[in-house]
Every structure is written in C-alpha cells, then in structure tokens.
Amino acid sequence: MLIKKRLFIGFMLVSLFSVVLLAMLGWYVVNNSEYASQILIGLLGSGFLVVVGLIAVGLAGMIFSLWREKAIPAVYRWTRMAINMLFPLALVNARIFGISPDRLRSSFIEVSNQLVITRHVKVAPGKVLVLVPHCLQRTACRHKITLDINNCTNCGRCPVTGLRKLADRYRVKMAVVSGGTLARKVVKESNAQAVVAVACERDLTSGIQDMAGVPVLGILNDRPEGPCCNTLVNMDRVERAIRYFLYRENSDQEFPGEKAFSRGRRLEVY
C-alpha cells in the first residue's frame, strides 16, 4: 500500500495549529486572572513565539526540500526539533481522525527517506551499515546471530542469507539487532556514516529519530505471520538503498545506474 508523504505533513501542520490554539486559550485564561503577572505572561508569550517560529521554519524547510528535491542544511536542526516536538501530538490527532498510528509512521518514514535522498549522501562501503531485526531469522533456528552474524549457516530458509550476500557483494557492514538499545550501540561502535535499516513502523520511526546525526534509509519489513515472527523484506529495496549510499573507492565513478537514482524523482526504498 502506497503511503503518501502528505499524510505526515498534514498532521504535523494540524498539530502545530493545535499547539497554537491551546497556547492562545491558556494565554487568555491566565491573562484574565487577577493574580497573573504581566511580566511573566510577556516572557512566556515571547518564549512561546520563538519556539513556534523555529518549528514553523523547520516544517517550511522540510516541505520546501520535498517540493524542490533540494536539501537545506540550515534548517536541519529546526526540522528535527519540529518532528520531535510535534510528532507525538500528530499521533494523537491521527487517532482522533481514525488514522492508525502505523499508517502515520509509514508516512513519516517515507518523508524521512526522501529528505535523506535530497542530501545526496555518498560514503565508502565500509562506512555503510545494514541494520536488520532478529525477527527476520526463522524462529526455529538454533543459531544465535544477534551476537555474531557469522553464526548464520546460510541455509537459505530466511532472508538473512540473501542479506549477507548483499553485504558481501557491496562490502558493507551488517548487523542483526534485537531492539533499539542494541541498534544504537551497534551504530555507534561501527562508526557508520550511513545506515540502511529494516524494521517495523514503530522501530524504524524511533530509530530514525534516535540517529538524527546519521542518514538512515528505512525499509519496512513484511509480516505474513504477524509481528516479530518470521518476517520478510524486499531484497531489491535493500539493494537499491545500499547502492544509493555507495561510491567506488578511490574513484569518482559511481556504480552503474547510480546516476539514475541521484537524478530520479523518487527512490523507491520504502
């Protein structure tokens, strides 16, 4: 199912409008209280206007980047601040309008992917990390690959075999993790400069937000047997995400077909 970017953008704007309305209501109540300090009200009002202004700048920069397909580094900080502050409220608003949280998270992941693509990130293969969840491994498998990916016997019964082949082919790092805490640890210890992450909506959303300093292309897993059980992933999307980040070592030449990704209107890794 195709999730439109405008779903996330729309609820972020609704959330900003909700914050402004609530602040205006609070200001009205406090301002009409006989015990209110006009100086305190003025300071709080000024501070609120500054924060709202920065959030608005961050959202405007995000929308402009998506529209013009051009990165605006000057507003990265404010865009992250806007997402961190408004996204929880956006999830609440989505429930009110009958939109599932995972659908909104999916839209956020697509927006995040497109923002990364506008930055035209290129790094060496050894600085790319493919991060995948342990639920891709067959539940009946006796080999503990979250401790060491080399414990995998490449039996081909789960997607891990194919992912290892991709990692070996492009000489990128790969890790299997069991949760967000371990994922953050692996990213830090690997000194990754770019991450291709596979997970469900909730884990991808939190992971992208936690790794604000590292560009992440997120790919949703498939769950034919339900969440956290024998999940699958589209290998073609993983490969395209890896190729997006790579360049040939000691050469300015890109992998065949990479220019098409760079110039394309959209990279379908989602």
N, C-alpha and C positions, 0 to 999 in steps of 0.2 A: 504493500500500500504506500502510495506516494504521500509524504507529509510535506505540506507547503511551509516555506520559511515564514510566510506572512502570519501564520498562526502564532508563533512565538513572538514576533514583532508586535502583533496586535495586542496580545495580552500584556506585554511589557508596557505598552502605551496606556492600556487600561489601568494597570497597576500604578503607574506614575500619576495618572489622573485621580485615582482613588486616594493616594497619599496626599495630594494637594487638597482634595475635598475634606479629608479628615483633619488636616492641619488647619484649614480655614475654619472648620467647625470648632476645633479646640481653641483657636485664637479668639473666636467670637465669644465663647463661654468664659474664657479667662479674662478677656478684656472688659467684660461686663460685670466682673466680680469686684466688689468694693475693696477686697483685700489684695487685689492684683497690683504688682509693682510695674509701672510703665517702663522703667529702665530694663527690668528683667524681660518683659514682653518684647521690647525692642531688640534686645540682644538675641533672644531665642528666635524671633522672627527673621533677623538678619542671617543668623546661622543657618536656619532652615532654607532661606532663599539661596544661599551659596551652595548648599548640598543639592538642592533640586536643580539648580543651574548646571552643576557639574554632571549630574545624572542625565539631564537633558542633552548636554553636549556629547556625553558618551553614547546615548541612544541615536542621536543625529549622526554621529560619526559612523556608527555601526550600519545604519540604514544607507548612508552615502557610499560606504565601502561596498556593500552588497549591490547597490544600484549601479555604480560605476566600475565595479570589479577592480577596485584600487585600494590598497592599504593606506591607512592614515595613522602612522606610528604615534603622532602627537596625542591621539585620543585613546590609545590602548588602555591606559590606566583608568580613565573615566568610564570606558565601556565595561571593563571588569568590575568596577565599583557599581555601576548601574545593574549589571547582572546579579552580582552578589546580594545587593540590597532589595531588588525588585522581584527576582525570580521566585522566592518563597511566597510572596503575595500573589504572583501570577498563577502559581499552582492552586492557591485558594480560589482565586477568581475563576480559573478553569473549571473547578468542581462546581461552582455556582452555576456556570453556564452549561453544565453537563458534558464537559470535555474531560476525558480521562487524563490523569497525570502523566502516564506513559506516552500518550499522544503528544502532549506539550513538550515533554522531554525529548521526544524524537525530533520535533521541530527545532528545538534548541541545538541538538547535535548537528542537524543539517546546517543551521546558521553558523555554528562554530566551524564546521568543516569548510564552508565557503569563505569564512574570514581568514582561515589559515591559508587557503589557496591563493587569496589575493596578495599574500605576503611573499609568494614565490620562493619558499624556503628550499635551499639546496644544501645538503650536508654529505659528508663522506659516509660510505656504507657502515663503517664501524661505529658511527655515532647515531645510527637508526636502531630503535628498539621496537620489536614486535611484542606486544604485551597481550596475552590471551588468558581467559579464565580457566580454572581447573575443570569446570563443568563440560568442556569440550572433550575431555577424556572419558572413555567408557567407564561407567560406574563399576563394572565387573573387573576392570583391570587391576592387577595387583601391584603394578609398578608405580612408585611414588615419584612423579615427575615435577611436582612443585618444589622439591628440594634440588633436583638436578634433571634438566631436560634430557640429558644423555641417558637417563634410565629408560627412556622410551625405546621399545624394541622394534619400532617401525612396522608393526603388524598390519597397518592399514585399516583397522576396524574403526578408527575415529579420525577426525580432521587433523589431529596433532601431526600425523605422518606427513600430510601434504604441507602443513605449515612449516615443518622442519625443512622440507625440500626447498620451499621458497626462501627460507632464511639462508640456507646453504648456497643456493643459486646466486643470491644477491649479496652474500657475505655480510648480512646484517645480524644483529643480536636478537635473541628470542628468549622469552621467559614466560613461564606459566605461574599464575598467582592465584591465591585463594581468597583475596579480599583487598580492600582499598589500602589498608595499612602496609601490607606486603608490597603492593604495587608501587606506592610512593617510595618505599625503601629501595626497591629494585631500580627504579628510575634514577634515584639519587646515586646509588652505588655504581651504576653503569655509565654515569656521566653522559647520558643520552641527550642529544640536541634536537631530536625529533622522535615522536612516538606514533606507532600505528597500534591502536587499541581496539580490542574486540571484547564486547561485554553486552549486558542488557541495558535498557534505558536508564535505570536508576544508577548503576555503577559507572556507566560512561559519563553521565551528567556530573556526578560528584567528582569523578577522576579528572575530567576536563577542567573543572573549576579549581581543584586542588593543584593541578600542574599548570598554573597560569603562566609561568615563565618558560614553558616548553611547548612548542607547537604540537598539537595532537590531532590526528585524523581518526575519527571514531567510526567503527563499523558494528552495527547491531548483529548479534547472533540470532540464529533461528532456533526455536524451541518446540520441536514437534512432539516431545514427550513432557512438556511443561518446563517451568523454570528450574535452572540448576540441575538438570538431568539430561545427559547425553545430548547436549546442544550441538548445533552445526554452525558453519559460517561459509559465506560465499567466497571461495578462493580467488576468484577473478577480482573481486573488490579489494581483497587484501593485497594482491599483487599490484594492482593499479595504485593503491595508496603508497606502497613501498617505492614504486618507480617514481612517484611524484617527488619524493624527497631526495632521490639519488642523483649523483653525477658521477662520471668516470673519474677515478683517482688520477692525479697528475695530468688532467686534460680538461679542457673546457667543453669537450663534446659530451652531449647528453646521450642517454640511452635512446635507441631507436624508438621513435614515436613520442618521446617526452615533450617535444615542442608542441605537439598537438594537445597534450594535457595542459601545458602552460598557457597556450593561447585560447583554449576551449572556454566556452561559456560556463561550463559546469563539469566538475569531476565527480563521476557517479561512484563514490566510495560508500555512500550512505546506504 
